[in-house]
Amino acid sequence: MGPSIILQGLALSLNRVSILKPIDGTFEAGKLHAIVGPNGAGKSSLLKSVLGLRPHSGEVFREWPGAPGPVAYVPQQSQFEPSLPITINEFLLATFSRRPLWLPMSTAAKSRIDSLLAHVGLNGKGHLRLGQLSGGERQRLLLAQGLDQQSQLWCLDEPMTGLDQEGQEMVNRLLLQLREQGVTMLVVHHDMAWVRRYADRVWLIDGGLVAVGTPDEIFAHSPQEVA
């Protein structure tokens, strides 16, 4: 089971300009929370603040049912240093093994990585260097990393970015599987049809928290803001 995340007065500003007014609320454990709102509303800033990647005022508490675990983060535009001489296989190996990368990979490790790559549609691409990957391939690789870590908290910022139809369907299947496992998910998404279909809770953001509720509640009471 994933954690619940409690926000107490979380606020964010840049150069004395308010980006997010104080937010109080709880991302309930084991649910898929869609974060929606217009461009520039502060959705990605909220996600990064929850992750501790942006300085903010207020408090963010994670209440884990057991020992805290790793967090899976899939940014909207994932970047890898093009000059890094690291392949997909080596990147994933470093996720679960401290074995030096210059040593031959064990059969068990190779099998584990092949299974992960098959799960996210990167079959046969383990030899590619990180700098060679397309945007969609980078998204798939970060999904594979989160799966291998068995993360119980996933934060995804427009996870369909760069993915073709097949890739988007793969992400949908993955998110449904994670929800069945009780994983807590925070997903920034612009596609309201997707939000209606998949989200358990919707957080409407526009410089602060405008409303939070089920998809039916949000679309019934704030149709213009989420259109």
Z-matrix of the N, CA and C atoms (Angstrom, degrees):
N
C 1 1.467
C 2 1.522 1 109.88
N 3 1.323 2 115.85 1 137.00
C 4 1.448 3 120.35 2 178.70
C 5 1.520 4 112.10 3 -79.08
N 6 1.331 5 116.86 4 173.90
C 7 1.459 6 120.73 5 -178.76
C 8 1.523 7 111.72 6 -84.55
N 9 1.318 8 116.16 7 161.38
C 10 1.459 9 120.83 8 162.77
C 11 1.525 10 106.84 9 -91.58
N 12 1.320 11 116.36 10 150.49
C 13 1.462 12 121.41 11 -177.80
C 14 1.520 13 108.00 12 -122.96
N 15 1.315 14 115.68 13 120.58
C 16 1.462 15 121.56 14 -175.13
C 17 1.527 16 109.35 15 -107.84
N 18 1.320 17 116.16 16 125.53
C 19 1.461 18 122.46 17 177.22
C 20 1.519 19 108.89 18 -104.89
N 21 1.323 20 115.56 19 128.82
C 22 1.463 21 120.81 20 177.40
C 23 1.525 22 108.79 21 -126.66
N 24 1.318 23 115.76 22 101.00
C 25 1.458 24 120.74 23 178.11
C 26 1.510 25 114.19 24 64.89
N 27 1.338 26 117.58 25 28.91
C 28 1.466 27 119.82 26 180.00
C 29 1.525 28 109.42 27 -65.10
N 30 1.315 29 116.82 28 122.35
C 31 1.461 30 122.23 29 -179.96
C 32 1.519 31 108.86 30 -139.74
N 33 1.333 32 115.12 31 154.66
C 34 1.462 33 120.08 32 -175.47
C 35 1.518 34 109.11 33 -143.54
N 36 1.318 35 115.81 34 135.51
C 37 1.464 36 120.56 35 175.84
C 38 1.516 37 108.97 36 -139.72
N 39 1.320 38 115.92 37 158.96
C 40 1.458 39 122.20 38 179.19
C 41 1.519 40 107.85 39 -137.52
N 42 1.347 41 115.24 40 121.71
C 43 1.467 42 120.25 41 -177.80
C 44 1.531 43 111.08 42 52.53
N 45 1.316 44 115.04 43 43.38
C 46 1.464 45 124.04 44 177.56
C 47 1.529 46 113.43 45 68.33
N 48 1.315 47 116.85 46 9.63
C 49 1.464 48 120.96 47 175.80
C 50 1.523 49 108.01 48 -101.73
N 51 1.319 50 116.65 49 125.62
C 52 1.460 51 121.13 50 -177.81
C 53 1.524 52 110.99 51 -69.28
N 54 1.325 53 116.32 52 128.42
C 55 1.464 54 122.33 53 174.23
C 56 1.522 55 109.74 54 -102.06
N 57 1.327 56 115.95 55 -42.80
C 58 1.460 57 121.61 56 176.57
C 59 1.518 58 109.36 57 -133.60
N 60 1.321 59 116.59 58 123.04
C 61 1.457 60 120.71 59 172.01
C 62 1.526 61 108.77 60 -73.79
N 63 1.327 62 117.77 61 158.92
C 64 1.472 63 120.32 62 -174.05
C 65 1.530 64 113.08 63 -51.04
N 66 1.323 65 114.37 64 130.78
C 67 1.463 66 122.22 65 -178.62
C 68 1.521 67 109.49 66 -117.48
N 69 1.316 68 115.47 67 131.17
C 70 1.462 69 122.19 68 172.07
C 71 1.522 70 107.97 69 -121.02
N 72 1.309 71 116.39 70 133.28
C 73 1.459 72 119.30 71 178.76
C 74 1.513 73 110.92 72 168.96
N 75 1.315 74 115.54 73 174.84
C 76 1.462 75 121.30 74 -177.72
C 77 1.520 76 110.59 75 -131.97
N 78 1.327 77 115.46 76 125.43
C 79 1.461 78 121.18 77 167.83
C 80 1.525 79 106.19 78 -82.52
N 81 1.313 80 116.33 79 107.72
C 82 1.456 81 120.56 80 -174.28
C 83 1.527 82 111.44 81 -68.85
N 84 1.312 83 115.43 82 146.96
C 85 1.462 84 121.63 83 -177.82
C 86 1.525 85 111.09 84 -65.10
N 87 1.329 86 114.68 85 143.66
C 88 1.455 87 120.81 86 171.65
C 89 1.508 88 115.62 87 73.90
N 90 1.330 89 117.92 88 14.41
C 91 1.461 90 120.92 89 -179.10
C 92 1.524 91 110.96 90 -118.73
N 93 1.338 92 114.97 91 158.89
C 94 1.460 93 121.13 92 174.71
C 95 1.523 94 107.37 93 -96.55
N 96 1.330 95 115.10 94 112.37
C 97 1.458 96 122.17 95 -178.59
C 98 1.526 97 109.01 96 -102.65
N 99 1.326 98 117.17 97 116.79
C 100 1.461 99 121.22 98 176.04
C 101 1.525 100 108.82 99 -90.75
N 102 1.326 101 116.09 100 130.97
C 103 1.464 102 122.34 101 177.25
C 104 1.521 103 106.96 102 -106.18
N 105 1.331 104 116.83 103 115.71
C 106 1.461 105 121.32 104 -173.41
C 107 1.522 106 109.80 105 -127.62
N 108 1.340 107 114.49 106 165.99
C 109 1.452 108 120.83 107 178.76
C 110 1.509 109 110.20 108 153.35
N 111 1.327 110 117.94 109 171.31
C 112 1.466 111 120.96 110 -178.97
C 113 1.521 112 111.96 111 -68.24
N 114 1.333 113 115.80 112 166.76
C 115 1.463 114 120.87 113 176.12
C 116 1.526 115 109.67 114 -59.02
N 117 1.334 116 115.58 115 137.46
C 118 1.454 117 119.96 116 179.56
C 119 1.513 118 114.51 117 76.56
N 120 1.337 119 116.86 118 13.28
C 121 1.468 120 120.24 119 -176.95
C 122 1.521 121 113.08 120 -78.34
N 123 1.348 122 117.02 121 -16.91
C 124 1.464 123 120.31 122 -178.49
C 125 1.512 124 113.97 123 105.35
N 126 1.331 125 116.87 124 15.85
C 127 1.473 126 120.34 125 -177.20
C 128 1.525 127 111.42 126 -64.57
N 129 1.334 128 116.72 127 -50.92
C 130 1.469 129 120.04 128 -179.83
C 131 1.522 130 110.85 129 -66.20
N 132 1.325 131 116.26 130 -35.35
C 133 1.469 132 120.14 131 177.84
C 134 1.520 133 110.77 132 -63.39
N 135 1.333 134 116.74 133 -38.91
C 136 1.462 135 120.12 134 176.79
C 137 1.520 136 110.50 135 -62.81
N 138 1.327 137 116.31 136 -46.05
C 139 1.459 138 120.14 137 -179.06
C 140 1.527 139 110.86 138 -60.83
N 141 1.339 140 116.88 139 -45.22
C 142 1.459 141 120.48 140 -179.39
C 143 1.526 142 111.60 141 -66.67
N 144 1.322 143 117.07 142 -33.36
C 145 1.465 144 120.06 143 177.25
C 146 1.520 145 110.90 144 -66.67
N 147 1.331 146 116.60 145 -41.32
C 148 1.462 147 120.63 146 176.91
C 149 1.523 148 110.56 147 -60.36
N 150 1.331 149 115.99 148 -35.95
C 151 1.461 150 121.37 149 -179.17
C 152 1.523 151 112.87 150 -79.85
N 153 1.332 152 117.03 151 -11.49
C 154 1.461 153 120.01 152 -176.35
C 155 1.509 154 113.15 153 83.18
N 156 1.340 155 117.28 154 17.85
C 157 1.461 156 121.55 155 -178.78
C 158 1.523 157 112.55 156 -93.98
N 159 1.327 158 117.25 157 -9.10
C 160 1.460 159 121.57 158 177.14
C 161 1.521 160 108.46 159 -129.47
N 162 1.337 161 117.48 160 132.26
C 163 1.465 162 119.08 161 176.42
C 164 1.528 163 110.18 162 -65.72
N 165 1.317 164 116.46 163 140.71
C 166 1.460 165 120.53 164 -176.13
C 167 1.518 166 108.91 165 -153.30
N 168 1.305 167 115.63 166 166.16
C 169 1.462 168 120.60 167 170.86
C 170 1.519 169 108.25 168 -99.27
N 171 1.313 170 115.95 169 167.66
C 172 1.454 171 119.61 170 -175.33
C 173 1.515 172 111.54 171 85.46
N 174 1.321 173 115.75 172 -172.61
C 175 1.459 174 121.11 173 -173.95
C 176 1.526 175 111.55 174 -126.83
N 177 1.332 176 114.35 175 146.94
C 178 1.464 177 122.33 176 172.75
C 179 1.523 178 107.17 177 -126.94
N 180 1.315 179 116.54 178 119.44
C 181 1.461 180 121.21 179 179.49
C 182 1.523 181 109.44 180 -115.30
N 183 1.325 182 115.47 181 133.91
C 184 1.461 183 120.61 182 173.29
C 185 1.527 184 107.98 183 -108.09
N 186 1.305 185 116.08 184 120.43
C 187 1.463 186 120.91 185 179.37
C 188 1.522 187 108.57 186 -105.22
N 189 1.332 188 115.22 187 100.48
C 190 1.457 189 121.42 188 -178.88
C 191 1.528 190 109.67 189 -86.74
N 192 1.321 191 117.81 190 143.70
C 193 1.466 192 119.75 191 176.20
C 194 1.521 193 112.72 192 -70.73
N 195 1.317 194 116.57 193 -20.13
C 196 1.458 195 122.20 194 177.53
C 197 1.515 196 108.83 195 -142.41
N 198 1.325 197 116.22 196 -144.21
C 199 1.461 198 120.33 197 178.46
C 200 1.529 199 109.89 198 -67.68
N 201 1.345 200 118.22 199 138.85
C 202 1.463 201 120.39 200 177.58
C 203 1.528 202 111.01 201 -58.79
N 204 1.309 203 115.78 202 145.09
C 205 1.454 204 121.03 203 -179.19
C 206 1.515 205 111.54 204 -123.37
N 207 1.324 206 117.48 205 179.83
C 208 1.462 207 121.41 206 179.28
C 209 1.523 208 111.36 207 -68.13
N 210 1.323 209 115.31 208 153.18
C 211 1.464 210 122.11 209 179.08
C 212 1.522 211 108.56 210 -110.11
N 213 1.325 212 116.77 211 132.73
C 214 1.461 213 121.34 212 176.08
C 215 1.527 214 108.55 213 -92.37
N 216 1.335 215 115.85 214 127.40
C 217 1.471 216 120.98 215 179.96
C 218 1.518 217 108.80 216 -126.50
N 219 1.324 218 115.86 217 122.54
C 220 1.466 219 121.78 218 176.83
C 221 1.524 220 106.99 219 -118.55
N 222 1.343 221 117.93 220 100.08
C 223 1.464 222 120.41 221 -179.01
C 224 1.523 223 111.23 222 -73.08
N 225 1.324 224 115.52 223 166.36
C 226 1.462 225 119.79 224 -178.74
C 227 1.520 226 111.16 225 -64.38
N 228 1.314 227 116.63 226 -40.70
C 229 1.460 228 121.15 227 178.44
C 230 1.524 229 108.32 228 -129.00
N 231 1.314 230 115.42 229 91.18
C 232 1.459 231 120.04 230 179.85
C 233 1.518 232 109.51 231 -73.15
N 234 1.314 233 115.98 232 139.01
C 235 1.458 234 121.32 233 -178.10
C 236 1.522 235 109.91 234 -125.48
N 237 1.325 236 115.08 235 136.26
C 238 1.455 237 121.23 236 171.89
C 239 1.520 238 107.70 237 -123.07
N 240 1.304 239 116.51 238 142.30
C 241 1.457 240 120.71 239 178.29
C 242 1.530 241 109.15 240 -62.26
N 243 1.355 242 117.93 241 115.76
C 244 1.469 243 120.75 242 -175.34
C 245 1.524 244 114.24 243 -58.29
N 246 1.332 245 116.97 244 -28.23
C 247 1.461 246 119.23 245 -175.68
C 248 1.528 247 113.13 246 -83.05
N 249 1.333 248 118.22 247 -7.80
C 250 1.463 249 119.93 248 -179.16
C 251 1.529 250 110.18 249 -66.12
N 252 1.332 251 117.45 250 123.46
C 253 1.476 252 120.29 251 -178.89
C 254 1.524 253 111.90 252 -83.54
N 255 1.333 254 116.84 253 52.67
C 256 1.462 255 121.95 254 -175.74
C 257 1.521 256 109.07 255 -119.57
N 258 1.310 257 116.27 256 133.55
C 259 1.457 258 121.17 257 179.06
C 260 1.530 259 110.79 258 -91.67
N 261 1.312 260 115.55 259 169.74
C 262 1.464 261 120.80 260 174.92
C 263 1.525 262 110.38 261 -56.40
N 264 1.331 263 116.23 262 -46.12
C 265 1.465 264 120.18 263 -179.93
C 266 1.523 265 111.38 264 -57.66
N 267 1.327 266 116.38 265 -44.93
C 268 1.464 267 120.54 266 -177.65
C 269 1.527 268 110.99 267 -68.80
N 270 1.322 269 116.92 268 -37.39
C 271 1.466 270 121.17 269 178.14
C 272 1.526 271 110.62 270 -60.25
N 273 1.322 272 116.65 271 -46.96
C 274 1.461 273 120.09 272 -179.55
C 275 1.525 274 111.68 273 -71.34
N 276 1.329 275 116.97 274 -35.30
C 277 1.461 276 119.99 275 177.59
C 278 1.527 277 110.54 276 -59.53
N 279 1.327 278 116.43 277 -40.68
C 280 1.463 279 120.45 278 -179.40
C 281 1.525 280 112.04 279 -67.22
N 282 1.334 281 116.92 280 -17.93
C 283 1.460 282 120.88 281 178.34
C 284 1.519 283 111.71 282 -67.80
N 285 1.330 284 116.50 283 -36.02
C 286 1.473 285 118.77 284 -173.92
C 287 1.526 286 114.14 285 -123.69
N 288 1.326 287 118.44 286 1.05
C 289 1.463 288 119.77 287 -177.02
C 290 1.523 289 110.79 288 -138.43
N 291 1.327 290 115.42 289 144.22
C 292 1.463 291 120.41 290 174.65
C 293 1.524 292 111.31 291 -98.32
N 294 1.300 293 116.04 292 9.15
C 295 1.455 294 120.82 293 179.72
C 296 1.529 295 109.33 294 -64.55
N 297 1.335 296 118.76 295 130.56
C 298 1.465 297 120.56 296 179.47
C 299 1.525 298 111.45 297 -53.85
N 300 1.328 299 116.06 298 137.81
C 301 1.458 300 120.58 299 -174.30
C 302 1.520 301 113.04 300 -66.97
N 303 1.344 302 116.99 301 -20.34
C 304 1.469 303 117.53 302 -178.82
C 305 1.535 304 112.46 303 -80.10
N 306 1.317 305 117.20 304 -10.48
C 307 1.462 306 119.64 305 176.84
C 308 1.525 307 110.18 306 -83.17
N 309 1.332 308 117.64 307 150.85
C 310 1.467 309 120.38 308 179.21
C 311 1.527 310 111.03 309 -58.57
N 312 1.320 311 115.83 310 142.38
C 313 1.459 312 121.29 311 179.29
C 314 1.521 313 109.95 312 -75.94
N 315 1.319 314 116.76 313 137.15
C 316 1.456 315 120.56 314 179.60
C 317 1.528 316 110.24 315 -70.14
N 318 1.317 317 115.38 316 159.07
C 319 1.464 318 120.47 317 178.37
C 320 1.522 319 111.05 318 -61.47
N 321 1.328 320 116.42 319 -39.74
C 322 1.467 321 120.59 320 -179.67
C 323 1.527 322 111.13 321 -64.79
N 324 1.333 323 116.15 322 -42.56
C 325 1.463 324 119.74 323 179.54
C 326 1.522 325 110.97 324 -65.56
N 327 1.336 326 116.13 325 -41.22
C 328 1.470 327 119.95 326 179.11
C 329 1.526 328 110.54 327 -62.72
N 330 1.316 329 117.01 328 -41.42
C 331 1.461 330 121.00 329 178.90
C 332 1.529 331 110.89 330 -64.36
N 333 1.320 332 115.97 331 -40.63
C 334 1.468 333 120.74 332 179.56
C 335 1.526 334 110.80 333 -63.37
N 336 1.321 335 116.31 334 -44.00
C 337 1.462 336 120.77 335 -179.33
C 338 1.523 337 110.83 336 -68.36
N 339 1.322 338 117.02 337 -42.46
C 340 1.466 339 120.19 338 178.69
C 341 1.524 340 110.86 339 -58.62
N 342 1.328 341 116.58 340 -39.36
C 343 1.460 342 120.72 341 179.10
C 344 1.529 343 110.85 342 -65.07
N 345 1.330 344 116.92 343 -41.98
C 346 1.460 345 120.70 344 178.15
C 347 1.522 346 111.30 345 -62.91
N 348 1.327 347 116.02 346 -44.75
C 349 1.462 348 120.02 347 -178.24
C 350 1.521 349 111.02 348 -65.15
N 351 1.316 350 116.66 349 -37.23
C 352 1.464 351 120.00 350 177.51
C 353 1.528 352 110.34 351 -64.42
N 354 1.319 353 116.11 352 -36.58
C 355 1.467 354 121.28 353 -177.81
C 356 1.520 355 111.53 354 -64.34
N 357 1.334 356 117.05 355 -32.39
C 358 1.471 357 119.95 356 -176.56
C 359 1.524 358 112.71 357 -108.99
N 360 1.325 359 116.89 358 11.25
C 361 1.458 360 120.10 359 175.02
C 362 1.513 361 115.20 360 77.59
N 363 1.326 362 117.65 361 29.10
C 364 1.470 363 121.52 362 176.36
C 365 1.529 364 111.17 363 -111.54
N 366 1.301 365 116.66 364 29.35
C 367 1.463 366 121.05 365 -179.20
C 368 1.525 367 110.86 366 -53.11
N 369 1.329 368 115.45 367 133.54
C 370 1.455 369 120.29 368 174.57
C 371 1.516 370 115.13 369 73.53
N 372 1.330 371 118.31 370 10.00
C 373 1.465 372 120.84 371 -177.47
C 374 1.525 373 112.66 372 -112.99
N 375 1.315 374 117.14 373 12.07
C 376 1.453 375 120.21 374 -177.30
C 377 1.514 376 114.22 375 -62.42
N 378 1.339 377 117.26 376 -20.75
C 379 1.467 378 120.97 377 -178.20
C 380 1.522 379 112.71 378 -81.75
N 381 1.329 380 118.44 379 -12.76
C 382 1.463 381 120.81 380 -176.68
C 383 1.524 382 111.28 381 -69.62
N 384 1.332 383 115.47 382 140.91
C 385 1.461 384 120.04 383 175.45
C 386 1.531 385 109.75 384 -78.62
N 387 1.331 386 115.83 385 153.15
C 388 1.458 387 119.96 386 -176.02
C 389 1.519 388 112.12 387 -57.85
N 390 1.322 389 116.59 388 -36.91
C 391 1.457 390 120.25 389 -178.84
C 392 1.513 391 113.79 390 -69.35
N 393 1.328 392 117.91 391 -12.63
C 394 1.460 393 121.62 392 179.94
C 395 1.522 394 112.82 393 -90.59
N 396 1.310 395 117.75 394 -7.46
C 397 1.459 396 120.66 395 -170.56
C 398 1.524 397 112.12 396 -79.81
N 399 1.316 398 115.31 397 143.64
C 400 1.457 399 121.19 398 172.49
C 401 1.527 400 108.94 399 -76.30
N 402 1.327 401 116.18 400 170.44
C 403 1.456 402 119.43 401 178.92
C 404 1.519 403 112.36 402 -59.27
N 405 1.336 404 116.17 403 -41.66
C 406 1.457 405 120.00 404 179.13
C 407 1.513 406 112.70 405 -65.72
N 408 1.335 407 116.38 406 -37.65
C 409 1.467 408 120.06 407 178.46
C 410 1.522 409 111.21 408 -67.77
N 411 1.331 410 117.10 409 -35.34
C 412 1.467 411 119.55 410 176.54
C 413 1.529 412 110.55 411 -65.12
N 414 1.339 413 116.31 412 -40.35
C 415 1.464 414 119.56 413 177.13
C 416 1.527 415 110.57 414 -59.57
N 417 1.321 416 115.95 415 -46.22
C 418 1.465 417 120.74 416 -179.09
C 419 1.531 418 111.23 417 -62.09
N 420 1.340 419 116.50 418 -38.79
C 421 1.458 420 120.13 419 -179.38
C 422 1.526 421 111.12 420 -64.74
N 423 1.327 422 117.43 421 -42.17
C 424 1.463 423 119.71 422 178.77
C 425 1.525 424 111.46 423 -67.10
N 426 1.324 425 117.09 424 -32.75
C 427 1.464 426 120.09 425 174.11
C 428 1.526 427 110.46 426 -64.08
N 429 1.336 428 115.98 427 -42.25
C 430 1.465 429 120.06 428 178.28
C 431 1.524 430 110.87 429 -62.16
N 432 1.323 431 116.88 430 -40.32
C 433 1.466 432 120.27 431 178.91
C 434 1.528 433 110.81 432 -62.49
N 435 1.337 434 116.85 433 -44.45
C 436 1.457 435 120.08 434 178.57
C 437 1.514 436 112.55 435 -61.85
N 438 1.335 437 116.17 436 -38.81
C 439 1.460 438 120.17 437 178.03
C 440 1.518 439 111.12 438 -63.79
N 441 1.329 440 116.28 439 -42.87
C 442 1.459 441 119.04 440 -177.67
C 443 1.521 442 111.48 441 -66.60
N 444 1.319 443 116.68 442 -34.13
C 445 1.469 444 120.46 443 179.29
C 446 1.526 445 112.19 444 -76.49
N 447 1.344 446 115.97 445 -8.03
C 448 1.471 447 121.26 446 -175.94
C 449 1.528 448 110.33 447 52.43
N 450 1.325 449 114.64 448 44.98
C 451 1.462 450 120.63 449 -178.51
C 452 1.524 451 110.65 450 -62.56
N 453 1.326 452 115.86 451 137.61
C 454 1.463 453 121.86 452 177.68
C 455 1.526 454 112.18 453 -101.57
N 456 1.331 455 115.92 454 -0.44
C 457 1.464 456 121.68 455 174.13
C 458 1.522 457 107.70 456 -134.26
N 459 1.328 458 115.39 457 119.19
C 460 1.465 459 121.64 458 179.70
C 461 1.521 460 108.98 459 -117.17
N 462 1.335 461 115.95 460 131.82
C 463 1.459 462 122.37 461 175.06
C 464 1.525 463 107.46 462 -121.86
N 465 1.325 464 116.18 463 115.61
C 466 1.462 465 121.35 464 -173.69
C 467 1.525 466 109.64 465 -124.88
N 468 1.331 467 115.94 466 127.12
C 469 1.463 468 122.26 467 -179.04
C 470 1.524 469 108.41 468 -108.02
N 471 1.321 470 116.45 469 104.50
C 472 1.470 471 122.35 470 -176.97
C 473 1.534 472 110.20 471 48.94
N 474 1.324 473 118.21 472 64.09
C 475 1.469 474 121.28 473 -172.84
C 476 1.523 475 114.72 474 -66.22
N 477 1.334 476 118.45 475 -13.25
C 478 1.459 477 120.18 476 179.95
C 479 1.527 478 112.59 477 -85.09
N 480 1.330 479 117.25 478 -4.23
C 481 1.460 480 120.85 479 -177.57
C 482 1.526 481 111.19 480 -56.37
N 483 1.323 482 116.40 481 126.77
C 484 1.462 483 121.31 482 176.18
C 485 1.509 484 115.03 483 79.85
N 486 1.329 485 118.48 484 0.06
C 487 1.462 486 121.13 485 -176.96
C 488 1.522 487 111.03 486 -98.18
N 489 1.328 488 116.06 487 141.14
C 490 1.455 489 120.62 488 173.73
C 491 1.530 490 109.11 489 -78.52
N 492 1.331 491 116.23 490 -178.29
C 493 1.462 492 120.07 491 -176.47
C 494 1.519 493 111.63 492 -59.06
N 495 1.326 494 116.37 493 -41.60
C 496 1.466 495 120.36 494 178.86
C 497 1.526 496 110.87 495 -61.86
N 498 1.336 497 115.59 496 -42.63
C 499 1.458 498 119.66 497 179.18
C 500 1.518 499 112.60 498 -65.01
N 501 1.320 500 116.95 499 -39.10
C 502 1.459 501 120.43 500 178.31
C 503 1.524 502 111.46 501 -64.69
N 504 1.316 503 116.40 502 -40.16
C 505 1.464 504 119.74 503 177.71
C 506 1.524 505 110.89 504 -65.54
N 507 1.340 506 116.27 505 -35.39
C 508 1.463 507 120.32 506 176.81
C 509 1.527 508 110.49 507 -63.16
N 510 1.331 509 116.72 508 -43.49
C 511 1.461 510 120.48 509 178.94
C 512 1.527 511 110.59 510 -62.89
N 513 1.324 512 116.66 511 -42.10
C 514 1.468 513 119.65 512 178.91
C 515 1.526 514 111.34 513 -60.17
N 516 1.325 515 116.43 514 -43.77
C 517 1.469 516 119.72 515 178.94
C 518 1.518 517 110.47 516 -63.10
N 519 1.324 518 116.09 517 -42.17
C 520 1.461 519 120.73 518 -179.52
C 521 1.527 520 111.13 519 -62.12
N 522 1.324 521 117.14 520 -46.00
C 523 1.459 522 120.08 521 -178.65
C 524 1.527 523 111.56 522 -64.20
N 525 1.313 524 116.90 523 -37.14
C 526 1.463 525 119.65 524 176.98
C 527 1.528 526 110.94 525 -65.03
N 528 1.332 527 116.39 526 -40.21
C 529 1.466 528 120.23 527 177.65
C 530 1.525 529 110.76 528 -63.37
N 531 1.331 530 116.25 529 -42.71
C 532 1.462 531 120.18 530 -179.89
C 533 1.527 532 110.87 531 -64.17
N 534 1.322 533 117.01 532 -40.02
C 535 1.465 534 119.58 533 179.28
C 536 1.527 535 110.94 534 -63.84
N 537 1.327 536 116.41 535 -39.85
C 538 1.465 537 119.96 536 177.78
C 539 1.525 538 111.41 537 -61.81
N 540 1.345 539 116.44 538 -27.14
C 541 1.458 540 121.45 539 179.70
C 542 1.530 541 112.48 540 -86.86
N 543 1.328 542 117.71 541 0.01
C 544 1.456 543 121.09 542 178.60
C 545 1.513 544 114.63 543 82.92
N 546 1.332 545 117.27 544 19.27
C 547 1.459 546 121.51 545 179.66
C 548 1.531 547 109.51 546 -75.22
N 549 1.323 548 116.67 547 140.57
C 550 1.460 549 122.19 548 174.49
C 551 1.521 550 108.65 549 -86.06
N 552 1.340 551 116.57 550 129.15
C 553 1.463 552 120.48 551 -177.45
C 554 1.524 553 111.04 552 -130.08
N 555 1.330 554 115.64 553 131.98
C 556 1.460 555 123.43 554 173.28
C 557 1.521 556 106.45 555 -114.93
N 558 1.326 557 116.85 556 117.76
C 559 1.463 558 120.94 557 -172.51
C 560 1.524 559 110.13 558 -128.01
N 561 1.328 560 116.71 559 114.34
C 562 1.464 561 120.65 560 170.47
C 563 1.522 562 107.47 561 -77.85
N 564 1.334 563 116.78 562 126.34
C 565 1.470 564 119.43 563 -175.28
C 566 1.523 565 109.79 564 -149.23
N 567 1.332 566 115.60 565 141.34
C 568 1.467 567 120.43 566 -179.18
C 569 1.525 568 113.13 567 -101.41
N 570 1.334 569 117.49 568 -13.70
C 571 1.460 570 122.08 569 -175.53
C 572 1.534 571 109.18 570 -87.44
N 573 1.335 572 115.72 571 105.63
C 574 1.462 573 119.05 572 -174.76
C 575 1.527 574 112.38 573 -69.98
N 576 1.325 575 117.82 574 -27.61
C 577 1.467 576 119.57 575 175.19
C 578 1.523 577 109.74 576 -64.28
N 579 1.332 578 116.51 577 -40.17
C 580 1.469 579 121.18 578 176.93
C 581 1.529 580 110.04 579 -63.75
N 582 1.321 581 116.13 580 -44.20
C 583 1.466 582 120.75 581 -178.77
C 584 1.527 583 110.56 582 -60.94
N 585 1.317 584 116.74 583 -45.00
C 586 1.467 585 120.63 584 178.83
C 587 1.528 586 111.11 585 -58.69
N 588 1.320 587 115.71 586 -38.84
C 589 1.466 588 120.19 587 -173.19
C 590 1.522 589 113.11 588 -79.54
N 591 1.343 590 117.00 589 -39.40
C 592 1.462 591 119.20 590 -168.12
C 593 1.531 592 115.53 591 -109.89
N 594 1.318 593 118.75 592 -24.27
C 595 1.469 594 119.81 593 -172.03
C 596 1.530 595 111.93 594 -77.06
N 597 1.331 596 115.28 595 142.78
C 598 1.461 597 121.55 596 169.50
C 599 1.528 598 110.45 597 -86.17
N 600 1.336 599 115.05 598 -40.89
C 601 1.459 600 121.63 599 179.91
C 602 1.521 601 108.26 600 -134.47
N 603 1.328 602 115.46 601 147.99
C 604 1.463 603 121.47 602 -179.97
C 605 1.522 604 108.82 603 -122.93
N 606 1.330 605 115.16 604 128.77
C 607 1.458 606 122.06 605 175.49
C 608 1.526 607 107.41 606 -108.43
N 609 1.327 608 116.63 607 113.43
C 610 1.460 609 121.98 608 178.88
C 611 1.525 610 108.61 609 -92.54
N 612 1.328 611 115.27 610 117.38
C 613 1.464 612 122.10 611 -174.68
C 614 1.525 613 109.69 612 -114.47
N 615 1.319 614 116.71 613 135.37
C 616 1.467 615 121.91 614 171.07
C 617 1.524 616 107.97 615 -156.05
N 618 1.330 617 114.92 616 80.18
C 619 1.460 618 120.06 617 -175.24
C 620 1.511 619 112.99 618 73.73
N 621 1.297 620 116.92 619 11.25
C 622 1.454 621 125.32 620 -177.42
C 623 1.513 622 107.65 621 161.44
N 624 1.303 623 116.86 622 -175.42
C 625 1.460 624 120.78 623 179.65
C 626 1.526 625 109.40 624 -86.97
N 627 1.340 626 116.10 625 114.41
C 628 1.464 627 121.61 626 178.99
C 629 1.520 628 110.50 627 -84.85
N 630 1.335 629 115.71 628 -45.34
C 631 1.465 630 120.46 629 -178.45
C 632 1.514 631 109.10 630 -162.75
N 633 1.329 632 115.54 631 155.94
C 634 1.460 633 121.25 632 175.11
C 635 1.524 634 107.38 633 -144.00
N 636 1.330 635 115.72 634 139.29
C 637 1.457 636 119.70 635 -179.66
C 638 1.509 637 110.55 636 174.20
N 639 1.314 638 116.27 637 -168.40
C 640 1.461 639 120.53 638 175.74
C 641 1.524 640 108.60 639 -71.67
N 642 1.336 641 118.30 640 162.24
C 643 1.466 642 119.35 641 176.57
C 644 1.526 643 112.35 642 -54.11
N 645 1.322 644 117.94 643 -43.95
C 646 1.467 645 120.56 644 -179.63
C 647 1.525 646 111.24 645 -61.15
N 648 1.323 647 116.77 646 -41.27
C 649 1.464 648 120.11 647 -179.73
C 650 1.521 649 111.51 648 -65.82
N 651 1.321 650 116.20 649 -44.50
C 652 1.464 651 119.96 650 -177.20
C 653 1.523 652 110.98 651 -67.81
N 654 1.312 653 117.44 652 -44.92
C 655 1.461 654 119.72 653 -177.49
C 656 1.528 655 111.48 654 -72.13
N 657 1.321 656 117.81 655 -24.55
C 658 1.460 657 120.62 656 178.01
C 659 1.524 658 112.04 657 -76.95
N 660 1.331 659 116.65 658 -37.68
C 661 1.457 660 120.25 659 -173.25
C 662 1.526 661 113.83 660 -100.38
N 663 1.341 662 117.95 661 -19.71
C 664 1.467 663 120.42 662 -178.52
C 665 1.523 664 110.24 663 -133.85
N 666 1.347 665 118.99 664 52.78
C 667 1.465 666 120.14 665 -174.26
C 668 1.515 667 113.79 666 -63.86
N 669 1.342 668 118.13 667 -35.60
C 670 1.458 669 119.97 668 -177.23
C 671 1.522 670 111.59 669 -72.30
N 672 1.340 671 116.24 670 -38.76
C 673 1.461 672 119.30 671 -177.49
C 674 1.520 673 112.69 672 -66.44
N 675 1.337 674 117.53 673 -30.77
C 676 1.461 675 119.92 674 -176.18
C 677 1.516 676 112.37 675 -101.68
N 678 1.313 677 117.87 676 3.18
C 679 1.471 678 120.59 677 -178.77
C 680 1.513 679 110.24 678 -70.35
